[in-house]
Amino acid sequence: MTVKSTVKTEENKVIISVDDRFDFSLHQQFRDSYSEINNKGQEYILDLSNTKYMDSSALGMILLLKDHVEMNASTLTISNPSDTVSKILEIAQFHRLMTIK
């Protein structure tokens, strides 16, 4: 289980990816992946293409990321969720809060 953050300065993007399981055990890693990035107008992309499982604590962590993004006048997109993760996001109605592609 790993969280990886990539800052693409030339594209004004921050890509955060979560592998395998997205649960409370990743709380500190996930927070560290974005907490030091405070550039205004960045596009944040949460890549869930390799995430096979997510629980309710992961939903809460995404909401904390959303708060951070909004404080920095930036945007958040969740990209490539698997069918299982996509269903969880749909049940939680995250499509009303952010873009999911």
Sequence and secondary structure as in RCSB ss.txt:
>XXXX:A:sequence
MTVKSTVKTEENKVIISVDDRFDFSLHQQFRDSYSEINNKGQEYILDLSNTKYMDSSALGMILLLKDHVEMNAST
LTISNPSDTVSKILEIAQFHRLMTIK
>XXXX:A:secstr
  EEEEEEGGGTEEEEEE EEESGGGHHHHHHTTTT   TT EEEEE TTEEEE HHHHHHHHHHHHHHHHTT E
EEEE   HHHHHHHHHTTGGGTSEE 
